[in-house]
């Protein structure tokens, strides 16, 4: 496969890339071809996107149970635990994951982290099935002890999932039976990460409660144990309601500890503020403030077509667009936001970013646009997605009276 007229951001010039039959970038600017030639027409190239927070194991299960009529996280979790998880066997998961992997791939996501409940052994089932879609997308599994470590035998189930190959220790301290159990769950998660040499990623402070402050404890504990850089704090929506002085103090700790924060602005906007009368809080992590203060912040999709969030499609550019909207970013910051689904997200997953150079496995995407700014503005799926021998080609064409106007309408801020 030869891709011509691809814009590299390193020099803002057009280049060609030849990917051989083994899925390796054999040469750049050699114009070697084997029959398939794709003209990128000046579109910009990027490393693949990352989805650092998802729930793939019960995605696309909206019709498996009654609708969540309150729209709250609590009702969504109850429906998932009581009605949906028990219906998911290995074959059901396999069928849905095959669709999900294609949804991720078509949107340029080659790496994802999925929080899988240890209840009903869903985490174990995901570990068995994920390899079947690994040609398209690699999935990190979080052993997620929802609704808490001290619910039934979740500690034992979590350890089993870690022993079976889950890469990440999960936790959900604000959901435990008491504040004291929440504190214990944080310490337990750190102990398990050290015992099994795993990463940590917890649902932490996913509430509008300004006094839910488990993020501070997790950042401190992981830092003291020397694993801050291997720790992620997901959601942290309570920070939207924190006192400004306290949040400033917390930001200093987050930066010093080296932890990552993963915000999910689309789903958080749907879930948070449900108990407010007007004015309603936006209820997302303070993404902009943390980025400005040097905290590694990444963005995830969270739930898709399930009892917790009934919409969604794994379009990470749409997630970035939502973050821009709800956290009051400005025009000069648009382009830099691309790092929240690329560079920062790879760091959160404790992974090296794929390199686009000769001799490396072909792992890259060519966006529909000639700039990252327009990519975020339009939130269109990538023009081309390449993962070794596999590729997706989304050749979007816009026309008026038969005349192609794609470039005119899509590339406004090139």
N, C-alpha and C positions, 0 to 999 in steps of 0.2 A: 504494500500500500504506500503510495506517494501522496503526501499532502503538500500542496504548493501555496505560496503567497500567505504564509502564516506570520502574523506579527509577534515578534519577541519583545517583551518589555525591557529586556536588558540593554537593547540598543535602538528600540523603536523602528526596526527595519524588518522587511519581509524576508522569510527564509522558507526552505523546503525541508521536509523530514521524510526519510524513507524508513518504513517499518517492514522488516523481513518476515518470512513465513513463520519464524519462531517467536514473533512478538517482540523483537529487539530493535531498538533504534540503531540501524546499521550505519547510517550516515546522515549528515545534515548538509544541505546545499550541494548534494552530488547529483540530484535529478535522476537517480536510478529508479526504474519503475518496473512493475510486474503485471500490469494490466489495469489495476485499480488506481485511478488518479482522482483526488478530491481537491478542488480549488477552494481555499479558505477565503479568498477575496479580501485579504487584509484584516480578517478577524483575529482577535488576540488569543494567544495560547496561555494556559495556566496549568499548574499542577492540579491534581484531582481535588475535589471538595471532600470534606469530612463531615459526617453527622455524629457529633460526640455525645448526643443524648437522645435515645429513642426507646421505644417499647415494641420491638418487632414481633415478639412472641404472641401478643394478642392484638396486633394491628389488624385492621380490616374485619373486626368482629362486631361491628355496630349492630348487625342484625341477629346476633346470637342471643340477645336478651332484650328486655324492655329498655326504652329510652330513658336517659337521665333527664328528668323533667325539671329538676331544680338547677341543673347546670353546675352544681358544686363538685369539688374534688371528692368530698366525702361520699356523696351518693355514687359518683362514678367508680370509686374504689370498691364500695360495697357491691355494686352490680358485677364488677369484674371478679371479685373474690367469690361471691355467692352463686353467680349464674354462669359466668363465661369460662373461668379457668377449668372447671370440671368438664367442660365440653371439648377441651383441646387435647387431642391425643397426638401421637407422633405424625400420623398421616395427615391430619388436619393442618398441623403446623407446616409440614412439608409443602402442602398445596399452596397455602397462603404465602409462605416464604419465597416460593418461586416467583410469585407475582411481585412481592415487595422488593426482591432483589432487582427485578427489572425496573421498577419505579425508581429505586435509588440510582441505578446505573444510568438510566436515561436522563437523570438530572445531574450527572457528573460526580456522584458520590461513590467512591471506591472503598472507603473505610467508614465503618459505623460502630458505635458502642451501644449495646442494647441492654437495658436493665430488665432482667427476667426474674419474676417472682420464684422463690424456692417452693412456694405452695404448689401442690399438685405436680411437683418435680418439673415445672416448666423450664427452669434453667437447665436441667439435665437433658430435657428433650431438645432444647436449642443447641446444646453442645453436640448432640448426635447428628443434627440435621444441617447445621450451618456449613459444613464442608461441601455440601451438594451445590451451593451457590457461590463458592469461593472464587470461581473463575471471574465472576462479575464484581463481587463485593466481599471484603474481609470483615468479619464481625467479631468484635470483642464482646465477651459476655460478662455482665455484672451479676453476681449472686445477690439478689435483691430480697432482703428479709421482710417485705411488707406483710402486715402492717407494723411490724416491729420484731426485734430479736426475741423479746420475751412473750411472744404469741406462740402458743402450742410448742412445737419442737423446731422452731425456726433456726435456732443456733446449730443444731445438729444437721439440719437440711442445708444450711449455708456452708458448713464445713464439707459436707459431701460434694456439693457443687464445686467448691474450690479444689477438692481432691480430684474431681473428674476433669478439671481443666479450665474452669472459669478464671479469667485473668484479673478480675476486679472484685474487691470486697465492697458490698453495698451497705447502706444503713439508712435509717429514717428516724432520727432521734425525736423530732417534734411530734411524731405519731405514737411514741411509746406510751405506756399506761400512766406514767408520771414524769415529772421533770427529772427526778432522781434516776429513773430508768433510762431516760434520755441521755443523761451524763454517762451512765454505765455503758450504754450502747456505743457511744463514741469511743470510749477506751477499749471496748471489746473489738470494735472494727480495726483499730490500730494494732491491737494484739494479733488479730487474725492475719492482717497484712504482713506483719513481721514473721509470724509462724510459717506462712505458706509462700512468702516472698511474692506478694501480689500488690497491685495498685489499689487505690481507694477511690470510690466515687459514690457520694451519698446524696440522697434527697434530703437536703438540710434547710430548715427554716422556710419551707414552702407553705407559707401562711401569711396573713395580713397582720399577725400579732407582733407589735413592736417589741415585745419582751421575749420573743423566741430568738435566742442568741447562741445556738449550738455551733454556728459557723466559727465563732471565736474559739471555742474549745477544740474543735477539730483541727483548725489551723495551728493552734498552739501545741496540741498533742503530737501531731504529725511532724511538726518542726522539731520538737524536743527529741523525737525518735529518729530524726535524720531522713524522713521520707516525705517532706513537704512537697518536693517536686514530683512525687508520685501520687499526689493526692488532689482530687477535684471536689469542689463543692458545687453541687447542682441546685439550681433554682434560686435560693436565697432571696425569695420574693419579699420576705419580711423587711429586708433592707430598705425597701421603698417607704416603710413606715418608721424607720429608725430616726432617733434624734440625730441631728447633724454632727454634734460633737462626738457622739458614740461612733457614728459611721466613719468619721475621719480617723479615729483611733483604730477601728477595725481595719480600715484600708491599709494603714501602716503595718499592721500585723500580717495581713494577707500578702503584701508585697515582700516583707521580710521572710516569711515562711516559704515562699516559692510555690504555694498552692495555686491551682487554676480554679476559676469560677466559670461554670457553664450555665448560661441563661437560655431560656426557651421562651422568647417573647410572644410568639403567636399563641401558644397554649396558655401561658401565664395571663395574658390579656383576657382570655376567655374565662379562666377559672377564678382569678383573684377579684376582690371587691364585691363578691356575690352577697356578702352580708352587710354591705354599706347601703344607706340611702344616698340620695344625691347630695353633694358631689361624691362620685365613686373613685376610689383610688385606682391607679393604673396597675399597681401590684406586680411590678417586675423588678429584678435586680437593678442596681444603679450602674448600668453598663458603662455609660459615658464617663462618669466620675472615676470608676475603677481603671478604665483604659488610660485616662489622663494621668493617673497616679501610678502607672507602671504595673498594674495587676494583669496577669495573663487571663483574658476573658475570651471564651469561645461561645458560639451559638449553636443550639441544637433544635431539632424539629419537635421533640417530645412525641406525644400521641398522634396517631393518624387513623381516622375512621373507626373509633371505638367508643366505649361508654364515657370516656373522659373528655375526648375531643372528637366530634363527629365529622370534621372536615380534614383537610390536609392532603399533601401529595409528595412530600420529601423534596420540594423545591427549596434548596438552601438560599438561593438568591432572594426568594420571597421572605424567608426568615430574616435576612439581613435588612431588607426593606422595612419590615415591621419594627426592627430594633431602631432604625433611623427615625421612624415616625413617632414611636411611643416614648423614646428617651431624649427627645429634643436635640438630636444631632443637627449640624448645619452643613451647607453645601461643601465647604472646604474639607469636611471629614468623610465624605461619601466613599471616595476611592480607598481610603485606608481601612474601611470596614470589611473589605474582602478578606483581611487576615483572620477575622473571627471564625471563618469557615474553612480556612486553609492553615496558615502558619501556627496560629494560636491553638487551633484544634488538634493539629498533629502533636504539639507540645503537651496538650492535655491528655492525649492518648499514649504519651511517652513513646512516640514514634518519630523516625526521621522522615522528612518530607521527600517524596520521590524527586529525582533529578532528571531533567530533560537534557540528555547528552548522549553522544555516540557510545554504544556498547552497553547502555542501560536498558532494562525492561521498559517497553513503551507504556507509560502511565501518565496520561495527560488529557486535558480537555481543551477544545477550541470553542470559545464562547460565540454566541450569535452576533456579538458586537465587536467594535474595534477598540473599545476601552472598558475598563472595569466600572467606570462611572455609569456608562449606559447599560452595562450588564445588570447592575443593581437597580437602576431606574426602571428597566423593562421587565426584569425577573423572568426572562425567557430561558427555556431549557437550552443547554449547550448545543452548538452546531454539530460538534463531533466529540465523542467520548471514546478513549482508547485505553484498554487494559490488556496488554500483551496481544494475544491472538484475537481478542474480542473487541468489537467496536459497535457504537450506536451512532447513527447519522440522522440528525433532526434537521432536515433541509427546509427551513421555514421560508415561505415566499409570500409577499404581500403585493397585491396589484390593484390598480384602479383602471377600469375599462381596458383590461388586458395589458396595461403598462406596468412593469415591475417598479414598485416604489419602496422596496424593502430597505435599501441603504438610506434613502431619504428620510424614512420615518423612524428607523431603529437607531441610527447613529447621529444623535443630535448634539452630543457633547464630546465629540471625538478629540 
